């Protein structure tokens, strides 16, 4: 089962990332849409390939470092 990284940039500031094993790219994108609040930017990554980016999520951050370490570009507290 493929592993995906779901990244959200919260509209109030800050970022978060989730790991999800899903059966298909469609399922991973749908999961991201369900956990995102309105106005959050979304990116879904499968390995080093961004398979989905919401309009607001385009160029959210660069690919994760090998090993899946998520390093947000900036976190607002």
CORJOHU-V813030 format. One record per helix or strand of 2 or more residues. SS is the DSSP state (~ for helix, > for strand). FROM is the first residue (numbers start at 1). TO is the last residue. If there is no record, write none. Layout:
SS | FROM | TO
SS | FROM | TO
//
This chain:
> | 2 | 9
> | 15 | 22
~ | 25 | 35
> | 41 | 46
> | 49 | 53
~ | 55 | 57
//
